Amino acid sequence: MWKLNKPVIAIAGSIDSSLLTRFYESGISVCLSVIPGVQTLEQAMERSQVQNNISYISQQIATFLSWPKK
């Protein structure tokens, strides 16, 4: 459980699934990747794609924060 009983959201460009257990054990509530699928760095840095990725991660955070609290 978190020290202050607050959720901790980790946001990364991509997440190595082999590290998720370690993240959760350290107190992270949820790990989210800002990139929803496979993209090259060049694709991810295109202005329209950045806007899409920000919209995507914003929706993911809103969904997480709307989950019922335990």
PDB file of N, CA, C and O in Angstrom, chain B, residues numbered from 101:
ATOM      1  N   MET B 101       0.847  -1.179   0.000  1.00  0.00           N
ATOM      2  CA  MET B 101       0.000   0.000   0.000  1.00  0.00           C
ATOM      3  C   MET B 101       0.887   1.234   0.000  1.00  0.00           C
ATOM      4  O   MET B 101       2.001   1.209   0.522  1.00  0.00           O
ATOM      5  N   TRP B 102       0.397   2.289  -0.575  1.00  0.00           N
ATOM      6  CA  TRP B 102       1.163   3.520  -0.672  1.00  0.00           C
ATOM      7  C   TRP B 102       1.230   4.207   0.677  1.00  0.00           C
ATOM      8  O   TRP B 102       0.314   4.109   1.494  1.00  0.00           O
ATOM      9  N   LYS B 103       2.314   4.892   0.889  1.00  0.00           N
ATOM     10  CA  LYS B 103       2.526   5.586   2.152  1.00  0.00           C
ATOM     11  C   LYS B 103       1.416   6.594   2.433  1.00  0.00           C
ATOM     12  O   LYS B 103       0.943   6.684   3.566  1.00  0.00           O
ATOM     13  N   LEU B 104       1.001   7.338   1.447  1.00  0.00           N
ATOM     14  CA  LEU B 104      -0.037   8.359   1.618  1.00  0.00           C
ATOM     15  C   LEU B 104      -1.381   7.913   1.060  1.00  0.00           C
ATOM     16  O   LEU B 104      -2.305   8.719   0.951  1.00  0.00           O
ATOM     17  N   ASN B 105      -1.498   6.637   0.707  1.00  0.00           N
ATOM     18  CA  ASN B 105      -2.728   6.068   0.168  1.00  0.00           C
ATOM     19  C   ASN B 105      -3.206   6.814  -1.077  1.00  0.00           C
ATOM     20  O   ASN B 105      -4.400   7.063  -1.239  1.00  0.00           O
ATOM     21  N   LYS B 106      -2.266   7.169  -1.953  1.00  0.00           N
ATOM     22  CA  LYS B 106      -2.567   7.848  -3.205  1.00  0.00           C
ATOM     23  C   LYS B 106      -2.046   6.999  -4.359  1.00  0.00           C
ATOM     24  O   LYS B 106      -0.990   6.378  -4.238  1.00  0.00           O
ATOM     25  N   PRO B 107      -2.767   6.963  -5.470  1.00  0.00           N
ATOM     26  CA  PRO B 107      -2.282   6.188  -6.615  1.00  0.00           C
ATOM     27  C   PRO B 107      -1.045   6.822  -7.229  1.00  0.00           C
ATOM     28  O   PRO B 107      -0.894   8.044  -7.231  1.00  0.00           O
ATOM     29  N   VAL B 108      -0.172   5.989  -7.743  1.00  0.00           N
ATOM     30  CA  VAL B 108       1.034   6.440  -8.433  1.00  0.00           C
ATOM     31  C   VAL B 108       0.961   5.910  -9.856  1.00  0.00           C
ATOM     32  O   VAL B 108       0.846   4.703 -10.067  1.00  0.00           O
ATOM     33  N   ILE B 109       1.029   6.808 -10.829  1.00  0.00           N
ATOM     34  CA  ILE B 109       0.937   6.439 -12.237  1.00  0.00           C
ATOM     35  C   ILE B 109       2.295   6.660 -12.884  1.00  0.00           C
ATOM     36  O   ILE B 109       2.834   7.766 -12.848  1.00  0.00           O
ATOM     37  N   ALA B 110       2.847   5.606 -13.474  1.00  0.00           N
ATOM     38  CA  ALA B 110       4.105   5.713 -14.213  1.00  0.00           C
ATOM     39  C   ALA B 110       3.776   5.786 -15.695  1.00  0.00           C
ATOM     40  O   ALA B 110       3.020   4.966 -16.215  1.00  0.00           O
ATOM     41  N   ILE B 111       4.354   6.783 -16.375  1.00  0.00           N
ATOM     42  CA  ILE B 111       4.134   6.966 -17.804  1.00  0.00           C
ATOM     43  C   ILE B 111       5.488   6.886 -18.496  1.00  0.00           C
ATOM     44  O   ILE B 111       6.438   7.571 -18.116  1.00  0.00           O
ATOM     45  N   ALA B 112       5.557   6.047 -19.508  1.00  0.00           N
ATOM     46  CA  ALA B 112       6.810   5.864 -20.246  1.00  0.00           C
ATOM     47  C   ALA B 112       6.511   5.778 -21.731  1.00  0.00           C
ATOM     48  O   ALA B 112       5.370   5.552 -22.136  1.00  0.00           O
ATOM     49  N   GLY B 113       7.541   5.958 -22.535  1.00  0.00           N
ATOM     50  CA  GLY B 113       7.390   5.791 -23.976  1.00  0.00           C
ATOM     51  C   GLY B 113       6.996   4.368 -24.299  1.00  0.00           C
ATOM     52  O   GLY B 113       6.092   4.126 -25.099  1.00  0.00           O
ATOM     53  N   SER B 114       7.680   3.427 -23.671  1.00  0.00           N
ATOM     54  CA  SER B 114       7.334   2.011 -23.787  1.00  0.00           C
ATOM     55  C   SER B 114       7.711   1.340 -22.471  1.00  0.00           C
ATOM     56  O   SER B 114       8.527   1.856 -21.707  1.00  0.00           O
ATOM     57  N   ILE B 115       7.114   0.205 -22.222  1.00  0.00           N
ATOM     58  CA  ILE B 115       7.313  -0.487 -20.943  1.00  0.00           C
ATOM     59  C   ILE B 115       7.711  -1.924 -21.207  1.00  0.00           C
ATOM     60  O   ILE B 115       7.038  -2.641 -21.949  1.00  0.00           O
ATOM     61  N   ASP B 116       8.797  -2.334 -20.602  1.00  0.00           N
ATOM     62  CA  ASP B 116       9.261  -3.722 -20.683  1.00  0.00           C
ATOM     63  C   ASP B 116       8.414  -4.547 -19.713  1.00  0.00           C
ATOM     64  O   ASP B 116       8.524  -4.382 -18.498  1.00  0.00           O
ATOM     65  N   SER B 117       7.580  -5.421 -20.238  1.00  0.00           N
ATOM     66  CA  SER B 117       6.650  -6.173 -19.390  1.00  0.00           C
ATOM     67  C   SER B 117       7.354  -7.028 -18.342  1.00  0.00           C
ATOM     68  O   SER B 117       6.748  -7.379 -17.330  1.00  0.00           O
ATOM     69  N   SER B 118       8.619  -7.368 -18.563  1.00  0.00           N
ATOM     70  CA  SER B 118       9.344  -8.165 -17.569  1.00  0.00           C
ATOM     71  C   SER B 118       9.630  -7.365 -16.301  1.00  0.00           C
ATOM     72  O   SER B 118       9.994  -7.945 -15.278  1.00  0.00           O
ATOM     73  N   LEU B 119       9.472  -6.045 -16.353  1.00  0.00           N
ATOM     74  CA  LEU B 119       9.740  -5.199 -15.187  1.00  0.00           C
ATOM     75  C   LEU B 119       8.479  -4.820 -14.415  1.00  0.00           C
ATOM     76  O   LEU B 119       8.573  -4.206 -13.352  1.00  0.00           O
ATOM     77  N   LEU B 120       7.308  -5.172 -14.928  1.00  0.00           N
ATOM     78  CA  LEU B 120       6.059  -4.741 -14.297  1.00  0.00           C
ATOM     79  C   LEU B 120       5.941  -5.185 -12.847  1.00  0.00           C
ATOM     80  O   LEU B 120       5.533  -4.396 -11.995  1.00  0.00           O
ATOM     81  N   THR B 121       6.286  -6.419 -12.553  1.00  0.00           N
ATOM     82  CA  THR B 121       6.185  -6.906 -11.172  1.00  0.00           C
ATOM     83  C   THR B 121       7.028  -6.047 -10.245  1.00  0.00           C
ATOM     84  O   THR B 121       6.587  -5.682  -9.156  1.00  0.00           O
ATOM     85  N   ARG B 122       8.233  -5.726 -10.674  1.00  0.00           N
ATOM     86  CA  ARG B 122       9.116  -4.886  -9.850  1.00  0.00           C
ATOM     87  C   ARG B 122       8.501  -3.506  -9.637  1.00  0.00           C
ATOM     88  O   ARG B 122       8.572  -2.959  -8.536  1.00  0.00           O
ATOM     89  N   PHE B 123       7.898  -2.941 -10.681  1.00  0.00           N
ATOM     90  CA  PHE B 123       7.254  -1.636 -10.550  1.00  0.00           C
ATOM     91  C   PHE B 123       6.122  -1.693  -9.530  1.00  0.00           C
ATOM     92  O   PHE B 123       6.038  -0.846  -8.641  1.00  0.00           O
ATOM     93  N   TYR B 124       5.262  -2.684  -9.659  1.00  0.00           N
ATOM     94  CA  TYR B 124       4.118  -2.785  -8.766  1.00  0.00           C
ATOM     95  C   TYR B 124       4.554  -3.045  -7.324  1.00  0.00           C
ATOM     96  O   TYR B 124       3.947  -2.522  -6.390  1.00  0.00           O
ATOM     97  N   GLU B 125       5.578  -3.829  -7.143  1.00  0.00           N
ATOM     98  CA  GLU B 125       6.091  -4.086  -5.791  1.00  0.00           C
ATOM     99  C   GLU B 125       6.671  -2.821  -5.166  1.00  0.00           C
ATOM    100  O   GLU B 125       6.697  -2.697  -3.942  1.00  0.00           O
ATOM    101  N   SER B 126       7.131  -1.890  -5.984  1.00  0.00           N
ATOM    102  CA  SER B 126       7.710  -0.653  -5.458  1.00  0.00           C
ATOM    103  C   SER B 126       6.640   0.395  -5.133  1.00  0.00           C
ATOM    104  O   SER B 126       6.964   1.478  -4.644  1.00  0.00           O
ATOM    105  N   GLY B 127       5.379   0.082  -5.401  1.00  0.00           N
ATOM    106  CA  GLY B 127       4.293   0.982  -5.036  1.00  0.00           C
ATOM    107  C   GLY B 127       3.626   1.694  -6.190  1.00  0.00           C
ATOM    108  O   GLY B 127       2.722   2.500  -5.972  1.00  0.00           O
ATOM    109  N   ILE B 128       4.044   1.422  -7.407  1.00  0.00           N
ATOM    110  CA  ILE B 128       3.401   2.036  -8.563  1.00  0.00           C
ATOM    111  C   ILE B 128       2.045   1.363  -8.777  1.00  0.00           C
ATOM    112  O   ILE B 128       1.949   0.135  -8.785  1.00  0.00           O
ATOM    113  N   SER B 129       1.017   2.162  -8.946  1.00  0.00           N
ATOM    114  CA  SER B 129      -0.343   1.643  -9.094  1.00  0.00           C
ATOM    115  C   SER B 129      -0.596   1.096 -10.490  1.00  0.00           C
ATOM    116  O   SER B 129      -1.190   0.030 -10.652  1.00  0.00           O
ATOM    117  N   VAL B 130      -0.141   1.833 -11.492  1.00  0.00           N
ATOM    118  CA  VAL B 130      -0.354   1.438 -12.881  1.00  0.00           C
ATOM    119  C   VAL B 130       0.776   2.004 -13.736  1.00  0.00           C
ATOM    120  O   VAL B 130       1.239   3.122 -13.509  1.00  0.00           O
ATOM    121  N   CYS B 131       1.210   1.224 -14.714  1.00  0.00           N
ATOM    122  CA  CYS B 131       2.239   1.644 -15.672  1.00  0.00           C
ATOM    123  C   CYS B 131       1.577   1.788 -17.034  1.00  0.00           C
ATOM    124  O   CYS B 131       0.937   0.855 -17.519  1.00  0.00           O
ATOM    125  N   LEU B 132       1.727   2.942 -17.646  1.00  0.00           N
ATOM    126  CA  LEU B 132       1.102   3.204 -18.930  1.00  0.00           C
ATOM    127  C   LEU B 132       2.143   3.623 -19.958  1.00  0.00           C
ATOM    128  O   LEU B 132       3.061   4.386 -19.657  1.00  0.00           O
ATOM    129  N   SER B 133       1.988   3.119 -21.162  1.00  0.00           N
ATOM    130  CA  SER B 133       2.854   3.512 -22.268  1.00  0.00           C
ATOM    131  C   SER B 133       2.169   4.604 -23.054  1.00  0.00           C
ATOM    132  O   SER B 133       0.996   4.478 -23.404  1.00  0.00           O
ATOM    133  N   VAL B 134       2.889   5.674 -23.337  1.00  0.00           N
ATOM    134  CA  VAL B 134       2.315   6.789 -24.081  1.00  0.00           C
ATOM    135  C   VAL B 134       2.096   6.422 -25.549  1.00  0.00           C
ATOM    136  O   VAL B 134       1.310   7.067 -26.243  1.00  0.00           O
ATOM    137  N   ILE B 135       2.786   5.395 -26.013  1.00  0.00           N
ATOM    138  CA  ILE B 135       2.656   4.955 -27.401  1.00  0.00           C
ATOM    139  C   ILE B 135       1.802   3.684 -27.430  1.00  0.00           C
ATOM    140  O   ILE B 135       2.199   2.667 -26.862  1.00  0.00           O
ATOM    141  N   PRO B 136       0.640   3.727 -28.082  1.00  0.00           N
ATOM    142  CA  PRO B 136      -0.290   2.607 -28.027  1.00  0.00           C
ATOM    143  C   PRO B 136       0.112   1.386 -28.853  1.00  0.00           C
ATOM    144  O   PRO B 136      -0.475   0.316 -28.688  1.00  0.00           O
ATOM    145  N   GLY B 137       1.078   1.523 -29.717  1.00  0.00           N
ATOM    146  CA  GLY B 137       1.477   0.389 -30.542  1.00  0.00           C
ATOM    147  C   GLY B 137       2.905   0.556 -31.020  1.00  0.00           C
ATOM    148  O   GLY B 137       3.633   1.426 -30.542  1.00  0.00           O
ATOM    149  N   VAL B 138       3.297  -0.270 -31.953  1.00  0.00           N
ATOM    150  CA  VAL B 138       4.658  -0.215 -32.479  1.00  0.00           C
ATOM    151  C   VAL B 138       4.800   1.009 -33.382  1.00  0.00           C
ATOM    152  O   VAL B 138       4.031   1.206 -34.323  1.00  0.00           O
ATOM    153  N   GLN B 139       5.802   1.820 -33.069  1.00  0.00           N
ATOM    154  CA  GLN B 139       6.101   3.006 -33.868  1.00  0.00           C
ATOM    155  C   GLN B 139       7.603   3.211 -33.876  1.00  0.00           C
ATOM    156  O   GLN B 139       8.296   2.872 -32.917  1.00  0.00           O
ATOM    157  N   THR B 140       8.096   3.768 -34.969  1.00  0.00           N
ATOM    158  CA  THR B 140       9.494   4.172 -34.984  1.00  0.00           C
ATOM    159  C   THR B 140       9.601   5.485 -34.218  1.00  0.00           C
ATOM    160  O   THR B 140       8.599   6.163 -33.989  1.00  0.00           O
ATOM    161  N   LEU B 141      10.813   5.837 -33.826  1.00  0.00           N
ATOM    162  CA  LEU B 141      11.020   7.115 -33.147  1.00  0.00           C
ATOM    163  C   LEU B 141      10.562   8.269 -34.032  1.00  0.00           C
ATOM    164  O   LEU B 141       9.958   9.226 -33.547  1.00  0.00           O
ATOM    165  N   GLU B 142      10.846   8.180 -35.314  1.00  0.00           N
ATOM    166  CA  GLU B 142      10.440   9.235 -36.241  1.00  0.00           C
ATOM    167  C   GLU B 142       8.920   9.382 -36.275  1.00  0.00           C
ATOM    168  O   GLU B 142       8.406  10.501 -36.274  1.00  0.00           O
ATOM    169  N   GLN B 143       8.203   8.264 -36.305  1.00  0.00           N
ATOM    170  CA  GLN B 143       6.739   8.306 -36.300  1.00  0.00           C
ATOM    171  C   GLN B 143       6.223   8.905 -34.993  1.00  0.00           C
ATOM    172  O   GLN B 143       5.331   9.753 -34.996  1.00  0.00           O
ATOM    173  N   ALA B 144       6.790   8.456 -33.887  1.00  0.00           N
ATOM    174  CA  ALA B 144       6.339   8.919 -32.575  1.00  0.00           C
ATOM    175  C   ALA B 144       6.581  10.415 -32.381  1.00  0.00           C
ATOM    176  O   ALA B 144       5.883  11.052 -31.593  1.00  0.00           O
ATOM    177  N   MET B 145       7.548  10.978 -33.081  1.00  0.00           N
ATOM    178  CA  MET B 145       7.888  12.389 -32.926  1.00  0.00           C
ATOM    179  C   MET B 145       7.139  13.306 -33.899  1.00  0.00           C
ATOM    180  O   MET B 145       7.246  14.527 -33.789  1.00  0.00           O
ATOM    181  N   GLU B 146       6.388  12.744 -34.844  1.00  0.00           N
ATOM    182  CA  GLU B 146       5.602  13.570 -35.756  1.00  0.00           C
ATOM    183  C   GLU B 146       4.518  14.303 -34.972  1.00  0.00           C
ATOM    184  O   GLU B 146       3.878  13.717 -34.098  1.00  0.00           O
ATOM    185  N   ARG B 147       4.312  15.576 -35.279  1.00  0.00           N
ATOM    186  CA  ARG B 147       3.388  16.415 -34.514  1.00  0.00           C
ATOM    187  C   ARG B 147       1.998  15.781 -34.378  1.00  0.00           C
ATOM    188  O   ARG B 147       1.446  15.732 -33.279  1.00  0.00           O
ATOM    189  N   SER B 148       1.439  15.302 -35.474  1.00  0.00           N
ATOM    190  CA  SER B 148       0.093  14.711 -35.404  1.00  0.00           C
ATOM    191  C   SER B 148       0.099  13.448 -34.541  1.00  0.00           C
ATOM    192  O   SER B 148      -0.873  13.178 -33.835  1.00  0.00           O
ATOM    193  N   GLN B 149       1.170  12.687 -34.592  1.00  0.00           N
ATOM    194  CA  GLN B 149       1.245  11.469 -33.785  1.00  0.00           C
ATOM    195  C   GLN B 149       1.417  11.805 -32.311  1.00  0.00           C
ATOM    196  O   GLN B 149       0.855  11.128 -31.451  1.00  0.00           O
ATOM    197  N   VAL B 150       2.188  12.842 -32.012  1.00  0.00           N
ATOM    198  CA  VAL B 150       2.350  13.285 -30.621  1.00  0.00           C
ATOM    199  C   VAL B 150       0.988  13.675 -30.054  1.00  0.00           C
ATOM    200  O   VAL B 150       0.652  13.311 -28.927  1.00  0.00           O
ATOM    201  N   GLN B 151       0.209  14.414 -30.832  1.00  0.00           N
ATOM    202  CA  GLN B 151      -1.130  14.810 -30.381  1.00  0.00           C
ATOM    203  C   GLN B 151      -2.007  13.578 -30.144  1.00  0.00           C
ATOM    204  O   GLN B 151      -2.726  13.511 -29.147  1.00  0.00           O
ATOM    205  N   ASN B 152      -1.950  12.611 -31.052  1.00  0.00           N
ATOM    206  CA  ASN B 152      -2.723  11.375 -30.877  1.00  0.00           C
ATOM    207  C   ASN B 152      -2.270  10.617 -29.632  1.00  0.00           C
ATOM    208  O   ASN B 152      -3.098  10.103 -28.880  1.00  0.00           O
ATOM    209  N   ASN B 153      -0.952  10.547 -29.412  1.00  0.00           N
ATOM    210  CA  ASN B 153      -0.428   9.818 -28.261  1.00  0.00           C
ATOM    211  C   ASN B 153      -0.807  10.491 -26.948  1.00  0.00           C
ATOM    212  O   ASN B 153      -1.120   9.811 -25.970  1.00  0.00           O
ATOM    213  N   ILE B 154      -0.782  11.819 -26.918  1.00  0.00           N
ATOM    214  CA  ILE B 154      -1.181  12.548 -25.713  1.00  0.00           C
ATOM    215  C   ILE B 154      -2.668  12.324 -25.435  1.00  0.00           C
ATOM    216  O   ILE B 154      -3.067  12.135 -24.286  1.00  0.00           O
ATOM    217  N   SER B 155      -3.478  12.344 -26.480  1.00  0.00           N
ATOM    218  CA  SER B 155      -4.906  12.064 -26.315  1.00  0.00           C
ATOM    219  C   SER B 155      -5.115  10.646 -25.778  1.00  0.00           C
ATOM    220  O   SER B 155      -5.921  10.426 -24.873  1.00  0.00           O
ATOM    221  N   TYR B 156      -4.382   9.692 -26.345  1.00  0.00           N
ATOM    222  CA  TYR B 156      -4.485   8.295 -25.927  1.00  0.00           C
ATOM    223  C   TYR B 156      -4.129   8.134 -24.446  1.00  0.00           C
ATOM    224  O   TYR B 156      -4.884   7.520 -23.693  1.00  0.00           O
ATOM    225  N   ILE B 157      -2.993   8.676 -24.028  1.00  0.00           N
ATOM    226  CA  ILE B 157      -2.559   8.483 -22.642  1.00  0.00           C
ATOM    227  C   ILE B 157      -3.484   9.235 -21.685  1.00  0.00           C
ATOM    228  O   ILE B 157      -3.708   8.779 -20.563  1.00  0.00           O
ATOM    229  N   SER B 158      -4.021  10.371 -22.107  1.00  0.00           N
ATOM    230  CA  SER B 158      -4.974  11.110 -21.274  1.00  0.00           C
ATOM    231  C   SER B 158      -6.224  10.279 -21.019  1.00  0.00           C
ATOM    232  O   SER B 158      -6.740  10.254 -19.902  1.00  0.00           O
ATOM    233  N   GLN B 159      -6.708   9.603 -22.046  1.00  0.00           N
ATOM    234  CA  GLN B 159      -7.874   8.726 -21.889  1.00  0.00           C
ATOM    235  C   GLN B 159      -7.557   7.565 -20.951  1.00  0.00           C
ATOM    236  O   GLN B 159      -8.393   7.178 -20.134  1.00  0.00           O
ATOM    237  N   GLN B 160      -6.353   7.009 -21.065  1.00  0.00           N
ATOM    238  CA  GLN B 160      -5.960   5.897 -20.194  1.00  0.00           C
ATOM    239  C   GLN B 160      -5.897   6.339 -18.732  1.00  0.00           C
ATOM    240  O   GLN B 160      -6.351   5.616 -17.845  1.00  0.00           O
ATOM    241  N   ILE B 161      -5.343   7.510 -18.483  1.00  0.00           N
ATOM    242  CA  ILE B 161      -5.262   8.031 -17.110  1.00  0.00           C
ATOM    243  C   ILE B 161      -6.660   8.301 -16.570  1.00  0.00           C
ATOM    244  O   ILE B 161      -6.957   7.952 -15.427  1.00  0.00           O
ATOM    245  N   ALA B 162      -7.520   8.917 -17.374  1.00  0.00           N
ATOM    246  CA  ALA B 162      -8.891   9.192 -16.930  1.00  0.00           C
ATOM    247  C   ALA B 162      -9.625   7.901 -16.600  1.00  0.00           C
ATOM    248  O   ALA B 162     -10.365   7.840 -15.617  1.00  0.00           O
ATOM    249  N   THR B 163      -9.428   6.881 -17.405  1.00  0.00           N
ATOM    250  CA  THR B 163     -10.062   5.585 -17.138  1.00  0.00           C
ATOM    251  C   THR B 163      -9.560   5.014 -15.826  1.00  0.00           C
ATOM    252  O   THR B 163     -10.354   4.544 -15.012  1.00  0.00           O
ATOM    253  N   PHE B 164      -8.254   5.048 -15.610  1.00  0.00           N
ATOM    254  CA  PHE B 164      -7.690   4.527 -14.365  1.00  0.00           C
ATOM    255  C   PHE B 164      -8.235   5.287 -13.159  1.00  0.00           C
ATOM    256  O   PHE B 164      -8.623   4.678 -12.162  1.00  0.00           O
ATOM    257  N   LEU B 165      -8.265   6.600 -13.248  1.00  0.00           N
ATOM    258  CA  LEU B 165      -8.713   7.402 -12.101  1.00  0.00           C
ATOM    259  C   LEU B 165     -10.215   7.245 -11.826  1.00  0.00           C
ATOM    260  O   LEU B 165     -10.678   7.559 -10.729  1.00  0.00           O
ATOM    261  N   SER B 166     -10.963   6.768 -12.800  1.00  0.00           N
ATOM    262  CA  SER B 166     -12.406   6.566 -12.584  1.00  0.00           C
ATOM    263  C   SER B 166     -12.734   5.179 -12.026  1.00  0.00           C
ATOM    264  O   SER B 166     -13.889   4.906 -11.699  1.00  0.00           O
ATOM    265  N   TRP B 167     -11.726   4.295 -11.914  1.00  0.00           N
ATOM    266  CA  TRP B 167     -11.964   2.974 -11.343  1.00  0.00           C
ATOM    267  C   TRP B 167     -12.450   3.112  -9.898  1.00  0.00           C
ATOM    268  O   TRP B 167     -12.034   4.023  -9.182  1.00  0.00           O
ATOM    269  N   PRO B 168     -13.322   2.212  -9.482  1.00  0.00           N
ATOM    270  CA  PRO B 168     -13.774   2.250  -8.073  1.00  0.00           C
ATOM    271  C   PRO B 168     -12.579   2.063  -7.129  1.00  0.00           C
ATOM    272  O   PRO B 168     -11.691   1.250  -7.383  1.00  0.00           O
ATOM    273  N   LYS B 169     -12.580   2.816  -6.063  1.00  0.00           N
ATOM    274  CA  LYS B 169     -11.500   2.724  -5.069  1.00  0.00           C
ATOM    275  C   LYS B 169     -11.774   1.548  -4.131  1.00  0.00           C
ATOM    276  O   LYS B 169     -12.922   1.284  -3.773  1.00  0.00           O
ATOM    277  N   LYS B 170     -10.713   0.849  -3.737  1.00  0.00           N
ATOM    278  CA  LYS B 170     -10.853  -0.291  -2.819  1.00  0.00           C
ATOM    279  C   LYS B 170     -10.919   0.188  -1.391  1.00  0.00           C
ATOM    280  O   LYS B 170     -11.036  -0.624  -0.473  1.00  0.00           O
TER     281      LYS B 170
END
